[in-house]
C-alpha cells in the first residue's frame, strides 16, 4: 500500500472510496494532495483538533454532511468532548439557521457512536433549532450541558441579538474560536466580503493573523483554492 493510502487509512480507519479512486487514476495527484493535507492539518497556530472541529462545523453551515462527518471523527479522535463539538455547531446555526443545526444531529450522533454511546434518532427529525438542541441535550445526559441549556433558553426567547451574543460568547469554547468559525462559514461559501467583518471580530476576540491564515488553509481543503482568494483579501500582510 502506498504511503498516501496508509495515511488515509490511519485517519479514517479505512481507505475511503474517493481516495482509492484518486490513487487508481493518478497516484501522483493523491501524493500531492496528501502532502498538502498533511501539512495543513498538523498543529499550527490552530491545533489539529481545532482544525477538524472547525471544518466539521463549517460544513454543517453549508449543509454538506459528508465532509462534516469525516472531520467529526477527527475532532473526537483528537480530544474534543461531544458538548464542546455541539458548541461549534451552534455557529453553523447562526450562519444557516434551523437546517444547519438539524444536520448537525448526524454529526453529534456519530460522535457519540465513536465513544460507544447510543443516540436514538427521531423520525421525523426535528425541524426547528430549539427541538434539535433539546435532542442534543437529551443525548448528552450526564455530561456538562449547562451552556447548551442556557443557549436553548435564549433561542426559545426568539431575540436574534441575544441569541447571537449567547452563542458567540465564551462557553466550553472561547469566543475567539467561535468568531473564527463564523469567518470560515462565509469563506467556504466563497463570500469573502461577508467574512471580512467576522475576521475583524475574531481579531477583537484575540485571534492572530496566523489563526486567520490557518482558517484559510483548512478552507482550502473543503472548498478549494478560491477559498484562499476570498480570505486573503482581508488578511493582513506580514512585516
mmCIF file of the C-alpha atoms, coordinates in Angstrom:
data_MODEL
# 
_entry.id   MODEL 
# 
loop_
_atom_site.group_PDB 
_atom_site.id 
_atom_site.type_symbol 
_atom_site.label_atom_id 
_atom_site.label_alt_id 
_atom_site.label_comp_id 
_atom_site.label_asym_id 
_atom_site.label_entity_id 
_atom_site.label_seq_id 
_atom_site.pdbx_PDB_ins_code 
_atom_site.Cartn_x 
_atom_site.Cartn_y 
_atom_site.Cartn_z 
_atom_site.occupancy 
_atom_site.B_iso_or_equiv 
_atom_site.pdbx_formal_charge 
_atom_site.auth_seq_id 
_atom_site.auth_comp_id 
_atom_site.auth_asym_id 
_atom_site.auth_atom_id 
_atom_site.pdbx_PDB_model_num 
ATOM 1   C CA . UNK A 1 1   ? 0.000   0.000  0.000   1.00 0.00 ? 1   UNK A CA 1 
ATOM 2   C CA . UNK A 1 2   ? 1.290   3.498  -0.857  1.00 0.00 ? 2   UNK A CA 1 
ATOM 3   C CA . UNK A 1 3   ? 2.217   5.995  1.863   1.00 0.00 ? 3   UNK A CA 1 
ATOM 4   C CA . UNK A 1 4   ? -0.767  8.150  0.826   1.00 0.00 ? 4   UNK A CA 1 
ATOM 5   C CA . UNK A 1 5   ? -3.181  5.237  1.225   1.00 0.00 ? 5   UNK A CA 1 
ATOM 6   C CA . UNK A 1 6   ? -1.579  4.378  4.571   1.00 0.00 ? 6   UNK A CA 1 
ATOM 7   C CA . UNK A 1 7   ? -2.095  7.982  5.676   1.00 0.00 ? 7   UNK A CA 1 
ATOM 8   C CA . UNK A 1 8   ? -5.815  7.961  4.928   1.00 0.00 ? 8   UNK A CA 1 
ATOM 9   C CA . UNK A 1 9   ? -6.277  4.518  6.455   1.00 0.00 ? 9   UNK A CA 1 
ATOM 10  C CA . UNK A 1 10  ? -4.765  5.893  9.653   1.00 0.00 ? 10  UNK A CA 1 
ATOM 11  C CA . UNK A 1 11  ? -7.025  8.962  9.537   1.00 0.00 ? 11  UNK A CA 1 
ATOM 12  C CA . UNK A 1 12  ? -10.296 7.182  8.732   1.00 0.00 ? 12  UNK A CA 1 
ATOM 13  C CA . UNK A 1 13  ? -9.585  3.570  9.853   1.00 0.00 ? 13  UNK A CA 1 
ATOM 14  C CA . UNK A 1 14  ? -10.099 2.549  6.231   1.00 0.00 ? 14  UNK A CA 1 
ATOM 15  C CA . UNK A 1 15  ? -9.245  3.910  2.801   1.00 0.00 ? 15  UNK A CA 1 
ATOM 16  C CA . UNK A 1 16  ? -12.250 5.963  1.620   1.00 0.00 ? 16  UNK A CA 1 
ATOM 17  C CA . UNK A 1 17  ? -13.509 5.192  -1.854  1.00 0.00 ? 17  UNK A CA 1 
ATOM 18  C CA . UNK A 1 18  ? -12.716 8.654  -3.152  1.00 0.00 ? 18  UNK A CA 1 
ATOM 19  C CA . UNK A 1 19  ? -9.110  8.267  -2.007  1.00 0.00 ? 19  UNK A CA 1 
ATOM 20  C CA . UNK A 1 20  ? -8.732  4.856  -3.615  1.00 0.00 ? 20  UNK A CA 1 
ATOM 21  C CA . UNK A 1 21  ? -10.108 6.134  -6.912  1.00 0.00 ? 21  UNK A CA 1 
ATOM 22  C CA . UNK A 1 22  ? -7.769  9.138  -6.893  1.00 0.00 ? 22  UNK A CA 1 
ATOM 23  C CA . UNK A 1 23  ? -4.894  6.736  -6.346  1.00 0.00 ? 23  UNK A CA 1 
ATOM 24  C CA . UNK A 1 24  ? -6.089  4.375  -9.065  1.00 0.00 ? 24  UNK A CA 1 
ATOM 25  C CA . UNK A 1 25  ? -6.290  7.140  -11.662 1.00 0.00 ? 25  UNK A CA 1 
ATOM 26  C CA . UNK A 1 26  ? -3.222  9.111  -10.574 1.00 0.00 ? 26  UNK A CA 1 
ATOM 27  C CA . UNK A 1 27  ? -1.040  8.154  -7.597  1.00 0.00 ? 27  UNK A CA 1 
ATOM 28  C CA . UNK A 1 28  ? 0.945   11.354 -8.177  1.00 0.00 ? 28  UNK A CA 1 
ATOM 29  C CA . UNK A 1 29  ? -2.143  13.519 -7.698  1.00 0.00 ? 29  UNK A CA 1 
ATOM 30  C CA . UNK A 1 30  ? -3.025  11.672 -4.499  1.00 0.00 ? 30  UNK A CA 1 
ATOM 31  C CA . UNK A 1 31  ? 0.532   12.035 -3.221  1.00 0.00 ? 31  UNK A CA 1 
ATOM 32  C CA . UNK A 1 32  ? 0.430   15.786 -3.877  1.00 0.00 ? 32  UNK A CA 1 
ATOM 33  C CA . UNK A 1 33  ? -2.971  16.190 -2.242  1.00 0.00 ? 33  UNK A CA 1 
ATOM 34  C CA . UNK A 1 34  ? -1.916  14.086 0.745   1.00 0.00 ? 34  UNK A CA 1 
ATOM 35  C CA . UNK A 1 35  ? 1.168   16.231 1.238   1.00 0.00 ? 35  UNK A CA 1 
ATOM 36  C CA . UNK A 1 36  ? -0.896  19.421 1.225   1.00 0.00 ? 36  UNK A CA 1 
ATOM 37  C CA . UNK A 1 37  ? -3.497  17.951 3.562   1.00 0.00 ? 37  UNK A CA 1 
ATOM 38  C CA . UNK A 1 38  ? -0.881  16.592 5.936   1.00 0.00 ? 38  UNK A CA 1 
ATOM 39  C CA . UNK A 1 39  ? 0.853   19.963 6.133   1.00 0.00 ? 39  UNK A CA 1 
ATOM 40  C CA . UNK A 1 40  ? -2.371  21.899 6.702   1.00 0.00 ? 40  UNK A CA 1 
ATOM 41  C CA . UNK A 1 41  ? -3.795  19.514 9.301   1.00 0.00 ? 41  UNK A CA 1 
ATOM 42  C CA . UNK A 1 42  ? -0.797  19.410 11.608  1.00 0.00 ? 42  UNK A CA 1 
ATOM 43  C CA . UNK A 1 43  ? -0.684  21.554 14.740  1.00 0.00 ? 43  UNK A CA 1 
ATOM 44  C CA . UNK A 1 44  ? -0.026  25.169 13.819  1.00 0.00 ? 44  UNK A CA 1 
ATOM 45  C CA . UNK A 1 45  ? -1.419  28.411 15.142  1.00 0.00 ? 45  UNK A CA 1 
ATOM 46  C CA . UNK A 1 46  ? -4.593  26.352 15.482  1.00 0.00 ? 46  UNK A CA 1 
ATOM 47  C CA . UNK A 1 47  ? -4.328  22.823 16.845  1.00 0.00 ? 47  UNK A CA 1 
ATOM 48  C CA . UNK A 1 48  ? -5.164  19.718 14.860  1.00 0.00 ? 48  UNK A CA 1 
ATOM 49  C CA . UNK A 1 49  ? -8.308  19.067 16.881  1.00 0.00 ? 49  UNK A CA 1 
ATOM 50  C CA . UNK A 1 50  ? -9.458  22.681 16.458  1.00 0.00 ? 50  UNK A CA 1 
ATOM 51  C CA . UNK A 1 51  ? -8.988  22.392 12.708  1.00 0.00 ? 51  UNK A CA 1 
ATOM 52  C CA . UNK A 1 52  ? -11.065 19.214 12.476  1.00 0.00 ? 52  UNK A CA 1 
ATOM 53  C CA . UNK A 1 53  ? -13.888 20.662 14.584  1.00 0.00 ? 53  UNK A CA 1 
ATOM 54  C CA . UNK A 1 54  ? -13.885 23.915 12.623  1.00 0.00 ? 54  UNK A CA 1 
ATOM 55  C CA . UNK A 1 55  ? -14.083 22.089 9.288   1.00 0.00 ? 55  UNK A CA 1 
ATOM 56  C CA . UNK A 1 56  ? -16.899 19.898 10.619  1.00 0.00 ? 56  UNK A CA 1 
ATOM 57  C CA . UNK A 1 57  ? -18.831 22.977 11.739  1.00 0.00 ? 57  UNK A CA 1 
ATOM 58  C CA . UNK A 1 58  ? -18.176 24.929 8.540   1.00 0.00 ? 58  UNK A CA 1 
ATOM 59  C CA . UNK A 1 59  ? -19.540 22.039 6.507   1.00 0.00 ? 59  UNK A CA 1 
ATOM 60  C CA . UNK A 1 60  ? -22.640 21.895 8.674   1.00 0.00 ? 60  UNK A CA 1 
ATOM 61  C CA . UNK A 1 61  ? -23.012 25.602 7.909   1.00 0.00 ? 61  UNK A CA 1 
ATOM 62  C CA . UNK A 1 62  ? -23.007 24.911 4.189   1.00 0.00 ? 62  UNK A CA 1 
ATOM 63  C CA . UNK A 1 63  ? -25.208 21.825 4.690   1.00 0.00 ? 63  UNK A CA 1 
ATOM 64  C CA . UNK A 1 64  ? -22.564 19.389 3.438   1.00 0.00 ? 64  UNK A CA 1 
ATOM 65  C CA . UNK A 1 65  ? -22.903 16.240 5.525   1.00 0.00 ? 65  UNK A CA 1 
ATOM 66  C CA . UNK A 1 66  ? -20.112 14.162 4.017   1.00 0.00 ? 66  UNK A CA 1 
ATOM 67  C CA . UNK A 1 67  ? -17.165 16.347 4.999   1.00 0.00 ? 67  UNK A CA 1 
ATOM 68  C CA . UNK A 1 68  ? -18.884 17.255 8.274   1.00 0.00 ? 68  UNK A CA 1 
ATOM 69  C CA . UNK A 1 69  ? -18.824 13.598 9.306   1.00 0.00 ? 69  UNK A CA 1 
ATOM 70  C CA . UNK A 1 70  ? -15.249 12.956 8.157   1.00 0.00 ? 70  UNK A CA 1 
ATOM 71  C CA . UNK A 1 71  ? -13.976 15.784 10.340  1.00 0.00 ? 71  UNK A CA 1 
ATOM 72  C CA . UNK A 1 72  ? -16.264 14.995 13.260  1.00 0.00 ? 72  UNK A CA 1 
ATOM 73  C CA . UNK A 1 73  ? -14.267 11.802 13.640  1.00 0.00 ? 73  UNK A CA 1 
ATOM 74  C CA . UNK A 1 74  ? -11.025 13.777 13.698  1.00 0.00 ? 74  UNK A CA 1 
ATOM 75  C CA . UNK A 1 75  ? -12.362 16.206 16.299  1.00 0.00 ? 75  UNK A CA 1 
ATOM 76  C CA . UNK A 1 76  ? -13.356 13.348 18.601  1.00 0.00 ? 76  UNK A CA 1 
ATOM 77  C CA . UNK A 1 77  ? -10.199 11.317 17.946  1.00 0.00 ? 77  UNK A CA 1 
ATOM 78  C CA . UNK A 1 78  ? -8.028  14.300 18.877  1.00 0.00 ? 78  UNK A CA 1 
ATOM 79  C CA . UNK A 1 79  ? -9.796  15.067 22.112  1.00 0.00 ? 79  UNK A CA 1 
ATOM 80  C CA . UNK A 1 80  ? -12.937 17.181 21.848  1.00 0.00 ? 80  UNK A CA 1 
ATOM 81  C CA . UNK A 1 81  ? -15.894 16.234 24.006  1.00 0.00 ? 81  UNK A CA 1 
ATOM 82  C CA . UNK A 1 82  ? -19.312 15.988 22.400  1.00 0.00 ? 82  UNK A CA 1 
ATOM 83  C CA . UNK A 1 83  ? -20.671 19.022 24.343  1.00 0.00 ? 83  UNK A CA 1 
ATOM 84  C CA . UNK A 1 84  ? -17.737 21.053 23.004  1.00 0.00 ? 84  UNK A CA 1 
ATOM 85  C CA . UNK A 1 85  ? -18.443 19.825 19.474  1.00 0.00 ? 85  UNK A CA 1 
ATOM 86  C CA . UNK A 1 86  ? -22.086 20.839 19.870  1.00 0.00 ? 86  UNK A CA 1 
ATOM 87  C CA . UNK A 1 87  ? -20.955 24.413 20.606  1.00 0.00 ? 87  UNK A CA 1 
ATOM 88  C CA . UNK A 1 88  ? -19.125 24.528 17.289  1.00 0.00 ? 88  UNK A CA 1 
ATOM 89  C CA . UNK A 1 89  ? -22.326 23.501 15.512  1.00 0.00 ? 89  UNK A CA 1 
ATOM 90  C CA . UNK A 1 90  ? -24.220 26.364 17.108  1.00 0.00 ? 90  UNK A CA 1 
ATOM 91  C CA . UNK A 1 91  ? -22.151 28.718 14.942  1.00 0.00 ? 91  UNK A CA 1 
ATOM 92  C CA . UNK A 1 92  ? -23.422 26.787 11.919  1.00 0.00 ? 92  UNK A CA 1 
ATOM 93  C CA . UNK A 1 93  ? -26.924 27.527 13.177  1.00 0.00 ? 93  UNK A CA 1 
ATOM 94  C CA . UNK A 1 94  ? -26.136 31.248 13.360  1.00 0.00 ? 94  UNK A CA 1 
ATOM 95  C CA . UNK A 1 95  ? -24.991 31.144 9.749   1.00 0.00 ? 95  UNK A CA 1 
ATOM 96  C CA . UNK A 1 96  ? -27.586 28.928 8.086   1.00 0.00 ? 96  UNK A CA 1 
ATOM 97  C CA . UNK A 1 97  ? -30.416 28.602 10.588  1.00 0.00 ? 97  UNK A CA 1 
ATOM 98  C CA . UNK A 1 98  ? -32.528 25.623 11.616  1.00 0.00 ? 98  UNK A CA 1 
ATOM 99  C CA . UNK A 1 99  ? -31.365 23.360 8.770   1.00 0.00 ? 99  UNK A CA 1 
ATOM 100 C CA . UNK A 1 100 ? -27.733 23.538 9.861   1.00 0.00 ? 100 UNK A CA 1 
ATOM 101 C CA . UNK A 1 101 ? -28.460 22.514 13.446  1.00 0.00 ? 101 UNK A CA 1 
ATOM 102 C CA . UNK A 1 102 ? -30.765 19.748 12.245  1.00 0.00 ? 102 UNK A CA 1 
ATOM 103 C CA . UNK A 1 103 ? -27.971 18.449 10.005  1.00 0.00 ? 103 UNK A CA 1 
ATOM 104 C CA . UNK A 1 104 ? -25.537 18.564 12.903  1.00 0.00 ? 104 UNK A CA 1 
ATOM 105 C CA . UNK A 1 105 ? -27.601 15.887 14.641  1.00 0.00 ? 105 UNK A CA 1 
ATOM 106 C CA . UNK A 1 106 ? -25.949 13.427 12.252  1.00 0.00 ? 106 UNK A CA 1 
ATOM 107 C CA . UNK A 1 107 ? -22.531 14.537 13.494  1.00 0.00 ? 107 UNK A CA 1 
ATOM 108 C CA . UNK A 1 108 ? -23.467 14.510 17.178  1.00 0.00 ? 108 UNK A CA 1 
ATOM 109 C CA . UNK A 1 109 ? -24.986 11.024 16.973  1.00 0.00 ? 109 UNK A CA 1 
ATOM 110 C CA . UNK A 1 110 ? -21.916 9.814  15.066  1.00 0.00 ? 110 UNK A CA 1 
ATOM 111 C CA . UNK A 1 111 ? -19.600 11.353 17.680  1.00 0.00 ? 111 UNK A CA 1 
ATOM 112 C CA . UNK A 1 112 ? -21.481 9.524  20.421  1.00 0.00 ? 112 UNK A CA 1 
ATOM 113 C CA . UNK A 1 113 ? -21.248 6.264  18.483  1.00 0.00 ? 113 UNK A CA 1 
ATOM 114 C CA . UNK A 1 114 ? -17.468 6.740  18.226  1.00 0.00 ? 114 UNK A CA 1 
ATOM 115 C CA . UNK A 1 115 ? -17.448 6.849  22.027  1.00 0.00 ? 115 UNK A CA 1 
ATOM 116 C CA . UNK A 1 116 ? -19.518 3.684  22.291  1.00 0.00 ? 116 UNK A CA 1 
ATOM 117 C CA . UNK A 1 117 ? -22.713 5.507  23.213  1.00 0.00 ? 117 UNK A CA 1 
ATOM 118 C CA . UNK A 1 118 ? -26.159 5.394  21.639  1.00 0.00 ? 118 UNK A CA 1 
ATOM 119 C CA . UNK A 1 119 ? -28.171 8.294  20.258  1.00 0.00 ? 119 UNK A CA 1 
ATOM 120 C CA . UNK A 1 120 ? -31.747 7.409  19.334  1.00 0.00 ? 120 UNK A CA 1 
ATOM 121 C CA . UNK A 1 121 ? -32.720 9.422  16.261  1.00 0.00 ? 121 UNK A CA 1 
ATOM 122 C CA . UNK A 1 122 ? -36.210 10.856 15.979  1.00 0.00 ? 122 UNK A CA 1 
ATOM 123 C CA . UNK A 1 123 ? -38.334 10.162 12.930  1.00 0.00 ? 123 UNK A CA 1 
ATOM 124 C CA . UNK A 1 124 ? -39.097 12.621 11.514  1.00 0.00 ? 124 UNK A CA 1 
ATOM 125 C CA . UNK A 1 125 ? -36.026 14.600 12.522  1.00 0.00 ? 125 UNK A CA 1 
ATOM 126 C CA . UNK A 1 126 ? -36.574 17.923 14.332  1.00 0.00 ? 126 UNK A CA 1 
ATOM 127 C CA . UNK A 1 127 ? -37.011 20.914 12.032  1.00 0.00 ? 127 UNK A CA 1 
ATOM 128 C CA . UNK A 1 128 ? -36.540 23.798 14.460  1.00 0.00 ? 128 UNK A CA 1 
ATOM 129 C CA . UNK A 1 129 ? -33.344 24.744 16.274  1.00 0.00 ? 129 UNK A CA 1 
ATOM 130 C CA . UNK A 1 130 ? -34.902 24.549 19.745  1.00 0.00 ? 130 UNK A CA 1 
ATOM 131 C CA . UNK A 1 131 ? -36.059 20.994 19.060  1.00 0.00 ? 131 UNK A CA 1 
ATOM 132 C CA . UNK A 1 132 ? -32.674 19.972 17.615  1.00 0.00 ? 132 UNK A CA 1 
ATOM 133 C CA . UNK A 1 133 ? -30.825 21.418 20.602  1.00 0.00 ? 133 UNK A CA 1 
ATOM 134 C CA . UNK A 1 134 ? -33.240 19.738 23.004  1.00 0.00 ? 134 UNK A CA 1 
ATOM 135 C CA . UNK A 1 135 ? -32.460 16.431 21.291  1.00 0.00 ? 135 UNK A CA 1 
ATOM 136 C CA . UNK A 1 136 ? -28.712 17.033 21.651  1.00 0.00 ? 136 UNK A CA 1 
ATOM 137 C CA . UNK A 1 137 ? -29.081 17.870 25.349  1.00 0.00 ? 137 UNK A CA 1 
ATOM 138 C CA . UNK A 1 138 ? -31.136 14.710 25.898  1.00 0.00 ? 138 UNK A CA 1 
ATOM 139 C CA . UNK A 1 139 ? -28.456 12.631 24.175  1.00 0.00 ? 139 UNK A CA 1 
ATOM 140 C CA . UNK A 1 140 ? -25.784 14.170 26.408  1.00 0.00 ? 140 UNK A CA 1 
ATOM 141 C CA . UNK A 1 141 ? -27.467 13.222 29.666  1.00 0.00 ? 141 UNK A CA 1 
ATOM 142 C CA . UNK A 1 142 ? -24.836 13.024 32.391  1.00 0.00 ? 142 UNK A CA 1 
ATOM 143 C CA . UNK A 1 143 ? -22.392 15.403 30.653  1.00 0.00 ? 143 UNK A CA 1 
ATOM 144 C CA . UNK A 1 144 ? -21.872 19.121 31.168  1.00 0.00 ? 144 UNK A CA 1 
ATOM 145 C CA . UNK A 1 145 ? -24.700 20.675 29.164  1.00 0.00 ? 145 UNK A CA 1 
ATOM 146 C CA . UNK A 1 146 ? -25.166 23.817 31.265  1.00 0.00 ? 146 UNK A CA 1 
ATOM 147 C CA . UNK A 1 147 ? -24.075 26.140 28.435  1.00 0.00 ? 147 UNK A CA 1 
ATOM 148 C CA . UNK A 1 148 ? -26.264 24.307 25.924  1.00 0.00 ? 148 UNK A CA 1 
ATOM 149 C CA . UNK A 1 149 ? -29.278 24.593 28.256  1.00 0.00 ? 149 UNK A CA 1 
ATOM 150 C CA . UNK A 1 150 ? -28.654 28.319 28.719  1.00 0.00 ? 150 UNK A CA 1 
ATOM 151 C CA . UNK A 1 151 ? -28.413 28.716 24.935  1.00 0.00 ? 151 UNK A CA 1 
ATOM 152 C CA . UNK A 1 152 ? -31.626 26.766 24.447  1.00 0.00 ? 152 UNK A CA 1 
ATOM 153 C CA . UNK A 1 153 ? -33.472 29.181 26.732  1.00 0.00 ? 153 UNK A CA 1 
ATOM 154 C CA . UNK A 1 154 ? -32.156 32.145 24.726  1.00 0.00 ? 154 UNK A CA 1 
ATOM 155 C CA . UNK A 1 155 ? -33.106 30.525 21.404  1.00 0.00 ? 155 UNK A CA 1 
ATOM 156 C CA . UNK A 1 156 ? -36.620 29.979 22.743  1.00 0.00 ? 156 UNK A CA 1 
ATOM 157 C CA . UNK A 1 157 ? -36.807 33.680 23.628  1.00 0.00 ? 157 UNK A CA 1 
ATOM 158 C CA . UNK A 1 158 ? -36.595 34.467 19.913  1.00 0.00 ? 158 UNK A CA 1 
ATOM 159 C CA . UNK A 1 159 ? -34.425 37.593 20.267  1.00 0.00 ? 159 UNK A CA 1 
ATOM 160 C CA . UNK A 1 160 ? -31.834 37.447 17.431  1.00 0.00 ? 160 UNK A CA 1 
ATOM 161 C CA . UNK A 1 161 ? -29.338 39.794 19.111  1.00 0.00 ? 161 UNK A CA 1 
ATOM 162 C CA . UNK A 1 162 ? -29.449 37.863 22.388  1.00 0.00 ? 162 UNK A CA 1 
ATOM 163 C CA . UNK A 1 163 ? -29.104 34.562 20.520  1.00 0.00 ? 163 UNK A CA 1 
ATOM 164 C CA . UNK A 1 164 ? -26.017 35.773 18.668  1.00 0.00 ? 164 UNK A CA 1 
ATOM 165 C CA . UNK A 1 165 ? -24.456 37.210 21.811  1.00 0.00 ? 165 UNK A CA 1 
ATOM 166 C CA . UNK A 1 166 ? -25.001 33.980 23.729  1.00 0.00 ? 166 UNK A CA 1 
ATOM 167 C CA . UNK A 1 167 ? -23.765 31.636 21.021  1.00 0.00 ? 167 UNK A CA 1 
ATOM 168 C CA . UNK A 1 168 ? -20.645 33.681 20.296  1.00 0.00 ? 168 UNK A CA 1 
ATOM 169 C CA . UNK A 1 169 ? -19.772 34.262 23.947  1.00 0.00 ? 169 UNK A CA 1 
ATOM 170 C CA . UNK A 1 170 ? -17.389 32.129 25.966  1.00 0.00 ? 170 UNK A CA 1 
ATOM 171 C CA . UNK A 1 171 ? -18.718 28.723 26.934  1.00 0.00 ? 171 UNK A CA 1 
ATOM 172 C CA . UNK A 1 172 ? -16.789 25.484 26.896  1.00 0.00 ? 172 UNK A CA 1 
ATOM 173 C CA . UNK A 1 173 ? -15.219 27.058 23.807  1.00 0.00 ? 173 UNK A CA 1 
ATOM 174 C CA . UNK A 1 174 ? -13.698 30.514 23.606  1.00 0.00 ? 174 UNK A CA 1 
ATOM 175 C CA . UNK A 1 175 ? -15.345 33.401 21.799  1.00 0.00 ? 175 UNK A CA 1 
ATOM 176 C CA . UNK A 1 176 ? -12.158 33.615 19.711  1.00 0.00 ? 176 UNK A CA 1 
ATOM 177 C CA . UNK A 1 177 ? -12.721 30.162 18.229  1.00 0.00 ? 177 UNK A CA 1 
ATOM 178 C CA . UNK A 1 178 ? -16.366 30.912 17.536  1.00 0.00 ? 178 UNK A CA 1 
ATOM 179 C CA . UNK A 1 179 ? -15.593 34.162 15.718  1.00 0.00 ? 179 UNK A CA 1 
ATOM 180 C CA . UNK A 1 180 ? -13.001 32.312 13.638  1.00 0.00 ? 180 UNK A CA 1 
ATOM 181 C CA . UNK A 1 181 ? -15.636 29.681 12.915  1.00 0.00 ? 181 UNK A CA 1 
ATOM 182 C CA . UNK A 1 182 ? -18.093 32.316 11.723  1.00 0.00 ? 182 UNK A CA 1 
ATOM 183 C CA . UNK A 1 183 ? -15.484 33.810 9.392   1.00 0.00 ? 183 UNK A CA 1 
ATOM 184 C CA . UNK A 1 184 ? -14.838 30.347 7.986   1.00 0.00 ? 184 UNK A CA 1 
ATOM 185 C CA . UNK A 1 185 ? -18.553 29.758 7.412   1.00 0.00 ? 185 UNK A CA 1 
ATOM 186 C CA . UNK A 1 186 ? -18.527 32.605 4.910   1.00 0.00 ? 186 UNK A CA 1 
ATOM 187 C CA . UNK A 1 187 ? -15.206 31.625 3.357   1.00 0.00 ? 187 UNK A CA 1 
ATOM 188 C CA . UNK A 1 188 ? -16.244 28.060 2.475   1.00 0.00 ? 188 UNK A CA 1 
ATOM 189 C CA . UNK A 1 189 ? -19.119 29.566 0.517   1.00 0.00 ? 189 UNK A CA 1 
ATOM 190 C CA . UNK A 1 190 ? -16.638 31.927 -1.179  1.00 0.00 ? 190 UNK A CA 1 
ATOM 191 C CA . UNK A 1 191 ? -18.102 35.042 0.405   1.00 0.00 ? 191 UNK A CA 1 
ATOM 192 C CA . UNK A 1 192 ? -15.002 36.990 1.358   1.00 0.00 ? 192 UNK A CA 1 
ATOM 193 C CA . UNK A 1 193 ? -16.877 40.263 1.807   1.00 0.00 ? 193 UNK A CA 1 
ATOM 194 C CA . UNK A 1 194 ? -19.227 38.592 4.238   1.00 0.00 ? 194 UNK A CA 1 
ATOM 195 C CA . UNK A 1 195 ? -16.281 37.078 6.122   1.00 0.00 ? 195 UNK A CA 1 
ATOM 196 C CA . UNK A 1 196 ? -14.361 40.359 6.486   1.00 0.00 ? 196 UNK A CA 1 
ATOM 197 C CA . UNK A 1 197 ? -16.347 41.774 9.438   1.00 0.00 ? 197 UNK A CA 1 
ATOM 198 C CA . UNK A 1 198 ? -16.140 38.424 11.212  1.00 0.00 ? 198 UNK A CA 1 
ATOM 199 C CA . UNK A 1 199 ? -12.393 38.380 10.719  1.00 0.00 ? 199 UNK A CA 1 
ATOM 200 C CA . UNK A 1 200 ? -12.288 41.754 12.474  1.00 0.00 ? 200 UNK A CA 1 
ATOM 201 C CA . UNK A 1 201 ? -14.472 40.398 15.286  1.00 0.00 ? 201 UNK A CA 1 
ATOM 202 C CA . UNK A 1 202 ? -12.119 37.416 15.600  1.00 0.00 ? 202 UNK A CA 1 
ATOM 203 C CA . UNK A 1 203 ? -9.166  39.812 15.922  1.00 0.00 ? 203 UNK A CA 1 
ATOM 204 C CA . UNK A 1 204 ? -11.020 41.724 18.639  1.00 0.00 ? 204 UNK A CA 1 
ATOM 205 C CA . UNK A 1 205 ? -11.592 38.412 20.444  1.00 0.00 ? 205 UNK A CA 1 
ATOM 206 C CA . UNK A 1 206 ? -7.855  37.700 20.409  1.00 0.00 ? 206 UNK A CA 1 
ATOM 207 C CA . UNK A 1 207 ? -7.305  35.892 17.105  1.00 0.00 ? 207 UNK A CA 1 
ATOM 208 C CA . UNK A 1 208 ? -3.960  36.431 15.397  1.00 0.00 ? 208 UNK A CA 1 
ATOM 209 C CA . UNK A 1 209 ? -3.300  36.776 11.690  1.00 0.00 ? 209 UNK A CA 1 
ATOM 210 C CA . UNK A 1 210 ? -1.734  33.306 11.885  1.00 0.00 ? 210 UNK A CA 1 
ATOM 211 C CA . UNK A 1 211 ? -5.052  31.979 13.273  1.00 0.00 ? 211 UNK A CA 1 
ATOM 212 C CA . UNK A 1 212 ? -6.881  33.564 10.352  1.00 0.00 ? 212 UNK A CA 1 
ATOM 213 C CA . UNK A 1 213 ? -4.371  32.170 7.870   1.00 0.00 ? 213 UNK A CA 1 
ATOM 214 C CA . UNK A 1 214 ? -4.969  28.702 9.334   1.00 0.00 ? 214 UNK A CA 1 
ATOM 215 C CA . UNK A 1 215 ? -8.701  29.208 8.740   1.00 0.00 ? 215 UNK A CA 1 
ATOM 216 C CA . UNK A 1 216 ? -7.871  29.960 5.122   1.00 0.00 ? 216 UNK A CA 1 
ATOM 217 C CA . UNK A 1 217 ? -5.736  26.844 4.815   1.00 0.00 ? 217 UNK A CA 1 
ATOM 218 C CA . UNK A 1 218 ? -8.371  24.498 6.218   1.00 0.00 ? 218 UNK A CA 1 
ATOM 219 C CA . UNK A 1 219 ? -10.986 26.117 3.992   1.00 0.00 ? 219 UNK A CA 1 
ATOM 220 C CA . UNK A 1 220 ? -8.830  25.149 1.010   1.00 0.00 ? 220 UNK A CA 1 
ATOM 221 C CA . UNK A 1 221 ? -9.292  21.501 1.995   1.00 0.00 ? 221 UNK A CA 1 
ATOM 222 C CA . UNK A 1 222 ? -13.057 21.699 1.900   1.00 0.00 ? 222 UNK A CA 1 
ATOM 223 C CA . UNK A 1 223 ? -13.787 24.468 -0.619  1.00 0.00 ? 223 UNK A CA 1 
ATOM 224 C CA . UNK A 1 224 ? -10.670 24.636 -2.812  1.00 0.00 ? 224 UNK A CA 1 
ATOM 225 C CA . UNK A 1 225 ? -8.117  27.301 -3.683  1.00 0.00 ? 225 UNK A CA 1 
ATOM 226 C CA . UNK A 1 226 ? -10.786 30.000 -4.313  1.00 0.00 ? 226 UNK A CA 1 
ATOM 227 C CA . UNK A 1 227 ? -11.445 29.921 -0.550  1.00 0.00 ? 227 UNK A CA 1 
ATOM 228 C CA . UNK A 1 228 ? -7.923  31.258 -0.004  1.00 0.00 ? 228 UNK A CA 1 
ATOM 229 C CA . UNK A 1 229 ? -8.532  34.005 -2.572  1.00 0.00 ? 229 UNK A CA 1 
ATOM 230 C CA . UNK A 1 230 ? -11.571 35.151 -0.570  1.00 0.00 ? 230 UNK A CA 1 
ATOM 231 C CA . UNK A 1 231 ? -9.904  35.066 2.843   1.00 0.00 ? 231 UNK A CA 1 
ATOM 232 C CA . UNK A 1 232 ? -6.617  36.592 1.710   1.00 0.00 ? 232 UNK A CA 1 
ATOM 233 C CA . UNK A 1 233 ? -8.350  39.799 0.614   1.00 0.00 ? 233 UNK A CA 1 
ATOM 234 C CA . UNK A 1 234 ? -8.875  40.666 4.308   1.00 0.00 ? 234 UNK A CA 1 
ATOM 235 C CA . UNK A 1 235 ? -5.720  39.056 5.706   1.00 0.00 ? 235 UNK A CA 1 
ATOM 236 C CA . UNK A 1 236 ? -3.013  41.490 6.759   1.00 0.00 ? 236 UNK A CA 1 
ATOM 237 C CA . UNK A 1 237 ? 0.402   41.167 5.130   1.00 0.00 ? 237 UNK A CA 1 
ATOM 238 C CA . UNK A 1 238 ? 3.374   40.110 7.226   1.00 0.00 ? 238 UNK A CA 1 
ATOM 239 C CA . UNK A 1 239 ? 6.061   42.647 8.047   1.00 0.00 ? 239 UNK A CA 1 
# 
